[in-house]
Amino acid sequence: MEQLILVMARALVDHPDAARVVAREDGRGIVYELSVHPSDVGKVIGKQGRIAKALRTVASSAAVKSQQRVTIDIIS
């Protein structure tokens, strides 16, 4: 799952080497923290959060197979 999120994020940003994904587990399930270069945060979030929502939808759809709850937090 981390690789999927990383590949999608790197395709969107100008600084793909700065993209990082860290997984942790909490009460919400598995939380993936996506950090990108500060100038690329807007590109990952998109207008009105549309790209961030799409990233979360793809990750949630991929996690259905393993019956896990997945959340993506975007960190600058």
PDB file of N, CA, C and O in Angstrom, chain B, residues numbered from 101:
ATOM      1  N   MET B 101       0.819  -1.190   0.000  1.00  0.00           N
ATOM      2  CA  MET B 101       0.000   0.000   0.000  1.00  0.00           C
ATOM      3  C   MET B 101       0.866   1.258   0.000  1.00  0.00           C
ATOM      4  O   MET B 101       0.556   2.243  -0.670  1.00  0.00           O
ATOM      5  N   GLU B 102       1.957   1.205   0.763  1.00  0.00           N
ATOM      6  CA  GLU B 102       2.857   2.367   0.803  1.00  0.00           C
ATOM      7  C   GLU B 102       3.407   2.672  -0.588  1.00  0.00           C
ATOM      8  O   GLU B 102       3.512   3.835  -0.976  1.00  0.00           O
ATOM      9  N   GLN B 103       3.753   1.639  -1.328  1.00  0.00           N
ATOM     10  CA  GLN B 103       4.297   1.827  -2.678  1.00  0.00           C
ATOM     11  C   GLN B 103       3.255   2.444  -3.603  1.00  0.00           C
ATOM     12  O   GLN B 103       3.581   3.306  -4.419  1.00  0.00           O
ATOM     13  N   LEU B 104       2.010   2.011  -3.480  1.00  0.00           N
ATOM     14  CA  LEU B 104       0.935   2.561  -4.304  1.00  0.00           C
ATOM     15  C   LEU B 104       0.777   4.054  -4.060  1.00  0.00           C
ATOM     16  O   LEU B 104       0.695   4.835  -5.008  1.00  0.00           O
ATOM     17  N   ILE B 105       0.735   4.450  -2.809  1.00  0.00           N
ATOM     18  CA  ILE B 105       0.581   5.862  -2.456  1.00  0.00           C
ATOM     19  C   ILE B 105       1.788   6.659  -2.934  1.00  0.00           C
ATOM     20  O   ILE B 105       1.644   7.770  -3.444  1.00  0.00           O
ATOM     21  N   LEU B 106       2.967   6.092  -2.767  1.00  0.00           N
ATOM     22  CA  LEU B 106       4.189   6.779  -3.169  1.00  0.00           C
ATOM     23  C   LEU B 106       4.250   6.979  -4.680  1.00  0.00           C
ATOM     24  O   LEU B 106       4.645   8.048  -5.144  1.00  0.00           O
ATOM     25  N   VAL B 107       3.870   5.981  -5.443  1.00  0.00           N
ATOM     26  CA  VAL B 107       3.885   6.096  -6.908  1.00  0.00           C
ATOM     27  C   VAL B 107       2.900   7.164  -7.374  1.00  0.00           C
ATOM     28  O   VAL B 107       3.218   7.968  -8.250  1.00  0.00           O
ATOM     29  N   MET B 108       1.713   7.168  -6.791  1.00  0.00           N
ATOM     30  CA  MET B 108       0.717   8.179  -7.180  1.00  0.00           C
ATOM     31  C   MET B 108       1.203   9.583  -6.816  1.00  0.00           C
ATOM     32  O   MET B 108       1.064  10.510  -7.613  1.00  0.00           O
ATOM     33  N   ALA B 109       1.766   9.744  -5.631  1.00  0.00           N
ATOM     34  CA  ALA B 109       2.223  11.065  -5.193  1.00  0.00           C
ATOM     35  C   ALA B 109       3.396  11.557  -6.040  1.00  0.00           C
ATOM     36  O   ALA B 109       3.446  12.728  -6.415  1.00  0.00           O
ATOM     37  N   ARG B 110       4.330  10.669  -6.338  1.00  0.00           N
ATOM     38  CA  ARG B 110       5.495  11.079  -7.137  1.00  0.00           C
ATOM     39  C   ARG B 110       5.109  11.501  -8.543  1.00  0.00           C
ATOM     40  O   ARG B 110       5.798  12.324  -9.147  1.00  0.00           O
ATOM     41  N   ALA B 111       4.032  10.963  -9.075  1.00  0.00           N
ATOM     42  CA  ALA B 111       3.575  11.346 -10.406  1.00  0.00           C
ATOM     43  C   ALA B 111       2.979  12.753 -10.420  1.00  0.00           C
ATOM     44  O   ALA B 111       2.897  13.376 -11.479  1.00  0.00           O
ATOM     45  N   LEU B 112       2.571  13.253  -9.279  1.00  0.00           N
ATOM     46  CA  LEU B 112       1.904  14.551  -9.193  1.00  0.00           C
ATOM     47  C   LEU B 112       2.831  15.724  -8.908  1.00  0.00           C
ATOM     48  O   LEU B 112       2.507  16.858  -9.261  1.00  0.00           O
ATOM     49  N   VAL B 113       3.973  15.481  -8.279  1.00  0.00           N
ATOM     50  CA  VAL B 113       4.792  16.566  -7.734  1.00  0.00           C
ATOM     51  C   VAL B 113       5.982  16.915  -8.616  1.00  0.00           C
ATOM     52  O   VAL B 113       6.361  16.150  -9.503  1.00  0.00           O
ATOM     53  N   ASP B 114       6.572  18.093  -8.354  1.00  0.00           N
ATOM     54  CA  ASP B 114       7.774  18.536  -9.059  1.00  0.00           C
ATOM     55  C   ASP B 114       9.049  17.990  -8.425  1.00  0.00           C
ATOM     56  O   ASP B 114      10.077  17.882  -9.093  1.00  0.00           O
ATOM     57  N   HIS B 115       8.987  17.646  -7.148  1.00  0.00           N
ATOM     58  CA  HIS B 115      10.136  17.117  -6.403  1.00  0.00           C
ATOM     59  C   HIS B 115       9.819  15.692  -5.930  1.00  0.00           C
ATOM     60  O   HIS B 115       9.527  15.487  -4.752  1.00  0.00           O
ATOM     61  N   PRO B 116       9.875  14.712  -6.833  1.00  0.00           N
ATOM     62  CA  PRO B 116       9.469  13.354  -6.450  1.00  0.00           C
ATOM     63  C   PRO B 116      10.376  12.702  -5.416  1.00  0.00           C
ATOM     64  O   PRO B 116       9.935  11.810  -4.692  1.00  0.00           O
ATOM     65  N   ASP B 117      11.630  13.125  -5.330  1.00  0.00           N
ATOM     66  CA  ASP B 117      12.543  12.536  -4.359  1.00  0.00           C
ATOM     67  C   ASP B 117      12.203  12.936  -2.925  1.00  0.00           C
ATOM     68  O   ASP B 117      12.624  12.269  -1.980  1.00  0.00           O
ATOM     69  N   ALA B 118      11.449  14.011  -2.759  1.00  0.00           N
ATOM     70  CA  ALA B 118      11.098  14.493  -1.423  1.00  0.00           C
ATOM     71  C   ALA B 118       9.852  13.805  -0.865  1.00  0.00           C
ATOM     72  O   ALA B 118       9.525  13.984   0.308  1.00  0.00           O
ATOM     73  N   ALA B 119       9.163  13.030  -1.678  1.00  0.00           N
ATOM     74  CA  ALA B 119       7.939  12.363  -1.225  1.00  0.00           C
ATOM     75  C   ALA B 119       8.287  11.182  -0.318  1.00  0.00           C
ATOM     76  O   ALA B 119       9.163  10.378  -0.637  1.00  0.00           O
ATOM     77  N   ARG B 120       7.592  11.091   0.810  1.00  0.00           N
ATOM     78  CA  ARG B 120       7.811  10.011   1.785  1.00  0.00           C
ATOM     79  C   ARG B 120       6.456   9.540   2.302  1.00  0.00           C
ATOM     80  O   ARG B 120       5.516  10.323   2.439  1.00  0.00           O
ATOM     81  N   VAL B 121       6.378   8.237   2.585  1.00  0.00           N
ATOM     82  CA  VAL B 121       5.171   7.664   3.176  1.00  0.00           C
ATOM     83  C   VAL B 121       5.582   6.872   4.405  1.00  0.00           C
ATOM     84  O   VAL B 121       6.471   6.022   4.346  1.00  0.00           O
ATOM     85  N   VAL B 122       4.919   7.164   5.523  1.00  0.00           N
ATOM     86  CA  VAL B 122       5.167   6.445   6.769  1.00  0.00           C
ATOM     87  C   VAL B 122       3.832   5.871   7.236  1.00  0.00           C
ATOM     88  O   VAL B 122       2.825   6.577   7.280  1.00  0.00           O
ATOM     89  N   ALA B 123       3.833   4.595   7.580  1.00  0.00           N
ATOM     90  CA  ALA B 123       2.605   3.942   8.044  1.00  0.00           C
ATOM     91  C   ALA B 123       2.635   3.814   9.559  1.00  0.00           C
ATOM     92  O   ALA B 123       3.671   3.524  10.157  1.00  0.00           O
ATOM     93  N   ARG B 124       1.478   4.035  10.163  1.00  0.00           N
ATOM     94  CA  ARG B 124       1.327   3.803  11.600  1.00  0.00           C
ATOM     95  C   ARG B 124      -0.100   3.351  11.846  1.00  0.00           C
ATOM     96  O   ARG B 124      -0.999   3.612  11.045  1.00  0.00           O
ATOM     97  N   GLU B 125      -0.291   2.679  12.947  1.00  0.00           N
ATOM     98  CA  GLU B 125      -1.615   2.166  13.263  1.00  0.00           C
ATOM     99  C   GLU B 125      -2.156   2.873  14.491  1.00  0.00           C
ATOM    100  O   GLU B 125      -1.443   3.068  15.476  1.00  0.00           O
ATOM    101  N   ASP B 126      -3.427   3.255  14.422  1.00  0.00           N
ATOM    102  CA  ASP B 126      -4.079   3.873  15.570  1.00  0.00           C
ATOM    103  C   ASP B 126      -5.539   3.441  15.599  1.00  0.00           C
ATOM    104  O   ASP B 126      -5.902   2.458  14.953  1.00  0.00           O
ATOM    105  N   GLY B 127      -6.363   4.144  16.321  1.00  0.00           N
ATOM    106  CA  GLY B 127      -7.762   3.789  16.475  1.00  0.00           C
ATOM    107  C   GLY B 127      -8.563   3.839  15.187  1.00  0.00           C
ATOM    108  O   GLY B 127      -9.600   3.185  15.073  1.00  0.00           O
ATOM    109  N   ARG B 128      -8.087   4.615  14.211  1.00  0.00           N
ATOM    110  CA  ARG B 128      -8.784   4.732  12.933  1.00  0.00           C
ATOM    111  C   ARG B 128      -8.417   3.611  11.972  1.00  0.00           C
ATOM    112  O   ARG B 128      -9.021   3.503  10.905  1.00  0.00           O
ATOM    113  N   GLY B 129      -7.461   2.787  12.315  1.00  0.00           N
ATOM    114  CA  GLY B 129      -6.950   1.754  11.402  1.00  0.00           C
ATOM    115  C   GLY B 129      -5.514   2.099  11.043  1.00  0.00           C
ATOM    116  O   GLY B 129      -4.766   2.599  11.883  1.00  0.00           O
ATOM    117  N   ILE B 130      -5.132   1.840   9.825  1.00  0.00           N
ATOM    118  CA  ILE B 130      -3.785   2.171   9.370  1.00  0.00           C
ATOM    119  C   ILE B 130      -3.800   3.581   8.784  1.00  0.00           C
ATOM    120  O   ILE B 130      -4.607   3.896   7.909  1.00  0.00           O
ATOM    121  N   VAL B 131      -2.906   4.411   9.276  1.00  0.00           N
ATOM    122  CA  VAL B 131      -2.793   5.791   8.813  1.00  0.00           C
ATOM    123  C   VAL B 131      -1.475   5.919   8.047  1.00  0.00           C
ATOM    124  O   VAL B 131      -0.401   5.641   8.581  1.00  0.00           O
ATOM    125  N   TYR B 132      -1.577   6.340   6.804  1.00  0.00           N
ATOM    126  CA  TYR B 132      -0.388   6.592   5.997  1.00  0.00           C
ATOM    127  C   TYR B 132      -0.157   8.091   5.960  1.00  0.00           C
ATOM    128  O   TYR B 132      -1.013   8.852   5.508  1.00  0.00           O
ATOM    129  N   GLU B 133       1.008   8.509   6.442  1.00  0.00           N
ATOM    130  CA  GLU B 133       1.359   9.920   6.452  1.00  0.00           C
ATOM    131  C   GLU B 133       2.208  10.218   5.225  1.00  0.00           C
ATOM    132  O   GLU B 133       3.341   9.749   5.113  1.00  0.00           O
ATOM    133  N   LEU B 134       1.658  10.991   4.316  1.00  0.00           N
ATOM    134  CA  LEU B 134       2.338  11.365   3.086  1.00  0.00           C
ATOM    135  C   LEU B 134       2.952  12.733   3.273  1.00  0.00           C
ATOM    136  O   LEU B 134       2.240  13.708   3.514  1.00  0.00           O
ATOM    137  N   SER B 135       4.265  12.819   3.166  1.00  0.00           N
ATOM    138  CA  SER B 135       4.937  14.113   3.260  1.00  0.00           C
ATOM    139  C   SER B 135       5.602  14.407   1.921  1.00  0.00           C
ATOM    140  O   SER B 135       6.232  13.542   1.313  1.00  0.00           O
ATOM    141  N   VAL B 136       5.446  15.643   1.482  1.00  0.00           N
ATOM    142  CA  VAL B 136       6.017  16.093   0.209  1.00  0.00           C
ATOM    143  C   VAL B 136       6.740  17.413   0.435  1.00  0.00           C
ATOM    144  O   VAL B 136       6.640  18.013   1.505  1.00  0.00           O
ATOM    145  N   HIS B 137       7.455  17.849  -0.564  1.00  0.00           N
ATOM    146  CA  HIS B 137       8.143  19.142  -0.521  1.00  0.00           C
ATOM    147  C   HIS B 137       7.095  20.236  -0.282  1.00  0.00           C
ATOM    148  O   HIS B 137       5.997  20.167  -0.835  1.00  0.00           O
ATOM    149  N   PRO B 138       7.420  21.234   0.530  1.00  0.00           N
ATOM    150  CA  PRO B 138       6.435  22.283   0.844  1.00  0.00           C
ATOM    151  C   PRO B 138       5.815  22.965  -0.379  1.00  0.00           C
ATOM    152  O   PRO B 138       4.658  23.381  -0.323  1.00  0.00           O
ATOM    153  N   SER B 139       6.548  23.085  -1.464  1.00  0.00           N
ATOM    154  CA  SER B 139       5.977  23.727  -2.648  1.00  0.00           C
ATOM    155  C   SER B 139       5.037  22.801  -3.415  1.00  0.00           C
ATOM    156  O   SER B 139       4.322  23.258  -4.307  1.00  0.00           O
ATOM    157  N   ASP B 140       5.025  21.515  -3.088  1.00  0.00           N
ATOM    158  CA  ASP B 140       4.178  20.540  -3.787  1.00  0.00           C
ATOM    159  C   ASP B 140       2.906  20.175  -3.038  1.00  0.00           C
ATOM    160  O   ASP B 140       2.105  19.387  -3.540  1.00  0.00           O
ATOM    161  N   VAL B 141       2.705  20.727  -1.860  1.00  0.00           N
ATOM    162  CA  VAL B 141       1.538  20.370  -1.054  1.00  0.00           C
ATOM    163  C   VAL B 141       0.242  20.693  -1.801  1.00  0.00           C
ATOM    164  O   VAL B 141      -0.697  19.897  -1.785  1.00  0.00           O
ATOM    165  N   GLY B 142       0.187  21.833  -2.441  1.00  0.00           N
ATOM    166  CA  GLY B 142      -1.014  22.225  -3.189  1.00  0.00           C
ATOM    167  C   GLY B 142      -1.323  21.290  -4.341  1.00  0.00           C
ATOM    168  O   GLY B 142      -2.490  21.059  -4.657  1.00  0.00           O
ATOM    169  N   LYS B 143      -0.303  20.756  -4.965  1.00  0.00           N
ATOM    170  CA  LYS B 143      -0.508  19.825  -6.075  1.00  0.00           C
ATOM    171  C   LYS B 143      -1.079  18.502  -5.600  1.00  0.00           C
ATOM    172  O   LYS B 143      -1.866  17.875  -6.307  1.00  0.00           O
ATOM    173  N   VAL B 144      -0.690  18.075  -4.411  1.00  0.00           N
ATOM    174  CA  VAL B 144      -1.187  16.810  -3.870  1.00  0.00           C
ATOM    175  C   VAL B 144      -2.607  16.979  -3.331  1.00  0.00           C
ATOM    176  O   VAL B 144      -3.412  16.050  -3.393  1.00  0.00           O
ATOM    177  N   ILE B 145      -2.911  18.153  -2.807  1.00  0.00           N
ATOM    178  CA  ILE B 145      -4.258  18.392  -2.283  1.00  0.00           C
ATOM    179  C   ILE B 145      -5.232  18.702  -3.418  1.00  0.00           C
ATOM    180  O   ILE B 145      -6.343  18.172  -3.438  1.00  0.00           O
ATOM    181  N   GLY B 146      -4.833  19.546  -4.353  1.00  0.00           N
ATOM    182  CA  GLY B 146      -5.692  19.889  -5.478  1.00  0.00           C
ATOM    183  C   GLY B 146      -6.744  20.923  -5.122  1.00  0.00           C
ATOM    184  O   GLY B 146      -6.900  21.300  -3.960  1.00  0.00           O
ATOM    185  N   LYS B 147      -7.459  21.372  -6.135  1.00  0.00           N
ATOM    186  CA  LYS B 147      -8.513  22.359  -5.912  1.00  0.00           C
ATOM    187  C   LYS B 147      -9.647  21.721  -5.127  1.00  0.00           C
ATOM    188  O   LYS B 147     -10.182  20.680  -5.510  1.00  0.00           O
ATOM    189  N   GLN B 148      -9.999  22.353  -4.040  1.00  0.00           N
ATOM    190  CA  GLN B 148     -11.052  21.901  -3.136  1.00  0.00           C
ATOM    191  C   GLN B 148     -10.820  20.473  -2.645  1.00  0.00           C
ATOM    192  O   GLN B 148     -11.770  19.778  -2.286  1.00  0.00           O
ATOM    193  N   GLY B 149      -9.553  20.032  -2.629  1.00  0.00           N
ATOM    194  CA  GLY B 149      -9.212  18.725  -2.088  1.00  0.00           C
ATOM    195  C   GLY B 149      -9.552  17.551  -2.984  1.00  0.00           C
ATOM    196  O   GLY B 149      -9.628  16.417  -2.513  1.00  0.00           O
ATOM    197  N   ARG B 150      -9.757  17.803  -4.264  1.00  0.00           N
ATOM    198  CA  ARG B 150     -10.182  16.737  -5.175  1.00  0.00           C
ATOM    199  C   ARG B 150      -9.114  15.668  -5.376  1.00  0.00           C
ATOM    200  O   ARG B 150      -9.434  14.480  -5.405  1.00  0.00           O
ATOM    201  N   ILE B 151      -7.869  16.061  -5.513  1.00  0.00           N
ATOM    202  CA  ILE B 151      -6.803  15.075  -5.724  1.00  0.00           C
ATOM    203  C   ILE B 151      -6.566  14.278  -4.452  1.00  0.00           C
ATOM    204  O   ILE B 151      -6.365  13.065  -4.513  1.00  0.00           O
ATOM    205  N   ALA B 152      -6.586  14.939  -3.301  1.00  0.00           N
ATOM    206  CA  ALA B 152      -6.427  14.232  -2.028  1.00  0.00           C
ATOM    207  C   ALA B 152      -7.556  13.224  -1.843  1.00  0.00           C
ATOM    208  O   ALA B 152      -7.324  12.106  -1.383  1.00  0.00           O
ATOM    209  N   LYS B 153      -8.763  13.613  -2.195  1.00  0.00           N
ATOM    210  CA  LYS B 153      -9.898  12.701  -2.085  1.00  0.00           C
ATOM    211  C   LYS B 153      -9.730  11.509  -3.020  1.00  0.00           C
ATOM    212  O   LYS B 153     -10.051  10.379  -2.651  1.00  0.00           O
ATOM    213  N   ALA B 154      -9.231  11.755  -4.221  1.00  0.00           N
ATOM    214  CA  ALA B 154      -9.003  10.666  -5.173  1.00  0.00           C
ATOM    215  C   ALA B 154      -7.925   9.707  -4.658  1.00  0.00           C
ATOM    216  O   ALA B 154      -8.067   8.491  -4.787  1.00  0.00           O
ATOM    217  N   LEU B 155      -6.850  10.249  -4.076  1.00  0.00           N
ATOM    218  CA  LEU B 155      -5.809   9.396  -3.493  1.00  0.00           C
ATOM    219  C   LEU B 155      -6.393   8.521  -2.393  1.00  0.00           C
ATOM    220  O   LEU B 155      -6.100   7.327  -2.318  1.00  0.00           O
ATOM    221  N   ARG B 156      -7.211   9.112  -1.550  1.00  0.00           N
ATOM    222  CA  ARG B 156      -7.830   8.356  -0.448  1.00  0.00           C
ATOM    223  C   ARG B 156      -8.795   7.296  -0.972  1.00  0.00           C
ATOM    224  O   ARG B 156      -8.876   6.204  -0.410  1.00  0.00           O
ATOM    225  N   THR B 157      -9.522   7.604  -2.037  1.00  0.00           N
ATOM    226  CA  THR B 157     -10.456   6.643  -2.616  1.00  0.00           C
ATOM    227  C   THR B 157      -9.723   5.443  -3.198  1.00  0.00           C
ATOM    228  O   THR B 157     -10.137   4.303  -2.988  1.00  0.00           O
ATOM    229  N   VAL B 158      -8.648   5.686  -3.921  1.00  0.00           N
ATOM    230  CA  VAL B 158      -7.868   4.587  -4.503  1.00  0.00           C
ATOM    231  C   VAL B 158      -7.265   3.731  -3.398  1.00  0.00           C
ATOM    232  O   VAL B 158      -7.294   2.503  -3.486  1.00  0.00           O
ATOM    233  N   ALA B 159      -6.725   4.352  -2.370  1.00  0.00           N
ATOM    234  CA  ALA B 159      -6.123   3.594  -1.267  1.00  0.00           C
ATOM    235  C   ALA B 159      -7.180   2.786  -0.525  1.00  0.00           C
ATOM    236  O   ALA B 159      -6.935   1.635  -0.164  1.00  0.00           O
ATOM    237  N   SER B 160      -8.340   3.367  -0.295  1.00  0.00           N
ATOM    238  CA  SER B 160      -9.412   2.638   0.393  1.00  0.00           C
ATOM    239  C   SER B 160      -9.914   1.470  -0.445  1.00  0.00           C
ATOM    240  O   SER B 160     -10.213   0.402   0.088  1.00  0.00           O
ATOM    241  N   SER B 161     -10.004   1.670  -1.745  1.00  0.00           N
ATOM    242  CA  SER B 161     -10.440   0.593  -2.631  1.00  0.00           C
ATOM    243  C   SER B 161      -9.432  -0.547  -2.654  1.00  0.00           C
ATOM    244  O   SER B 161      -9.816  -1.715  -2.706  1.00  0.00           O
ATOM    245  N   ALA B 162      -8.166  -0.221  -2.615  1.00  0.00           N
ATOM    246  CA  ALA B 162      -7.127  -1.256  -2.595  1.00  0.00           C
ATOM    247  C   ALA B 162      -7.112  -2.003  -1.267  1.00  0.00           C
ATOM    248  O   ALA B 162      -6.722  -3.169  -1.218  1.00  0.00           O
ATOM    249  N   ALA B 163      -7.531  -1.346  -0.198  1.00  0.00           N
ATOM    250  CA  ALA B 163      -7.511  -1.959   1.131  1.00  0.00           C
ATOM    251  C   ALA B 163      -8.731  -2.835   1.394  1.00  0.00           C
ATOM    252  O   ALA B 163      -8.746  -3.586   2.370  1.00  0.00           O
ATOM    253  N   VAL B 164      -9.743  -2.756   0.554  1.00  0.00           N
ATOM    254  CA  VAL B 164     -10.956  -3.556   0.753  1.00  0.00           C
ATOM    255  C   VAL B 164     -10.626  -5.043   0.714  1.00  0.00           C
ATOM    256  O   VAL B 164     -11.210  -5.836   1.453  1.00  0.00           O
ATOM    257  N   LYS B 165      -9.707  -5.408  -0.134  1.00  0.00           N
ATOM    258  CA  LYS B 165      -9.327  -6.807  -0.277  1.00  0.00           C
ATOM    259  C   LYS B 165      -8.803  -7.388   1.036  1.00  0.00           C
ATOM    260  O   LYS B 165      -9.075  -8.545   1.355  1.00  0.00           O
ATOM    261  N   SER B 166      -8.065  -6.602   1.785  1.00  0.00           N
ATOM    262  CA  SER B 166      -7.508  -7.067   3.054  1.00  0.00           C
ATOM    263  C   SER B 166      -8.388  -6.675   4.253  1.00  0.00           C
ATOM    264  O   SER B 166      -8.012  -6.914   5.401  1.00  0.00           O
ATOM    265  N   GLN B 167      -9.540  -6.083   3.990  1.00  0.00           N
ATOM    266  CA  GLN B 167     -10.506  -5.682   5.014  1.00  0.00           C
ATOM    267  C   GLN B 167      -9.882  -4.790   6.086  1.00  0.00           C
ATOM    268  O   GLN B 167     -10.070  -5.009   7.283  1.00  0.00           O
ATOM    269  N   GLN B 168      -9.144  -3.788   5.637  1.00  0.00           N
ATOM    270  CA  GLN B 168      -8.529  -2.829   6.544  1.00  0.00           C
ATOM    271  C   GLN B 168      -9.112  -1.447   6.285  1.00  0.00           C
ATOM    272  O   GLN B 168      -9.564  -1.141   5.182  1.00  0.00           O
ATOM    273  N   ARG B 169      -9.093  -0.637   7.305  1.00  0.00           N
ATOM    274  CA  ARG B 169      -9.500   0.758   7.158  1.00  0.00           C
ATOM    275  C   ARG B 169      -8.234   1.589   6.970  1.00  0.00           C
ATOM    276  O   ARG B 169      -7.306   1.510   7.775  1.00  0.00           O
ATOM    277  N   VAL B 170      -8.201   2.378   5.913  1.00  0.00           N
ATOM    278  CA  VAL B 170      -6.999   3.123   5.542  1.00  0.00           C
ATOM    279  C   VAL B 170      -7.315   4.610   5.486  1.00  0.00           C
ATOM    280  O   VAL B 170      -8.359   5.015   4.976  1.00  0.00           O
ATOM    281  N   THR B 171      -6.410   5.412   6.013  1.00  0.00           N
ATOM    282  CA  THR B 171      -6.512   6.862   5.973  1.00  0.00           C
ATOM    283  C   THR B 171      -5.182   7.426   5.477  1.00  0.00           C
ATOM    284  O   THR B 171      -4.118   6.904   5.811  1.00  0.00           O
ATOM    285  N   ILE B 172      -5.246   8.484   4.687  1.00  0.00           N
ATOM    286  CA  ILE B 172      -4.028   9.168   4.237  1.00  0.00           C
ATOM    287  C   ILE B 172      -4.042  10.578   4.805  1.00  0.00           C
ATOM    288  O   ILE B 172      -4.976  11.343   4.568  1.00  0.00           O
ATOM    289  N   ASP B 173      -3.005  10.915   5.553  1.00  0.00           N
ATOM    290  CA  ASP B 173      -2.810  12.265   6.067  1.00  0.00           C
ATOM    291  C   ASP B 173      -1.696  12.919   5.256  1.00  0.00           C
ATOM    292  O   ASP B 173      -0.635  12.322   5.076  1.00  0.00           O
ATOM    293  N   ILE B 174      -1.919  14.120   4.771  1.00  0.00           N
ATOM    294  CA  ILE B 174      -0.917  14.836   3.992  1.00  0.00           C
ATOM    295  C   ILE B 174      -0.219  15.830   4.892  1.00  0.00           C
ATOM    296  O   ILE B 174      -0.846  16.688   5.513  1.00  0.00           O
ATOM    297  N   ILE B 175       1.102  15.695   4.950  1.00  0.00           N
ATOM    298  CA  ILE B 175       1.931  16.517   5.834  1.00  0.00           C
ATOM    299  C   ILE B 175       2.931  17.275   4.983  1.00  0.00           C
ATOM    300  O   ILE B 175       3.543  16.705   4.079  1.00  0.00           O
ATOM    301  N   SER B 176       3.099  18.567   5.269  1.00  0.00           N
ATOM    302  CA  SER B 176       4.088  19.343   4.513  1.00  0.00           C
ATOM    303  C   SER B 176       5.449  19.257   5.144  1.00  0.00           C
ATOM    304  O   SER B 176       6.403  19.850   4.639  1.00  0.00           O
TER     305      SER B 176
END
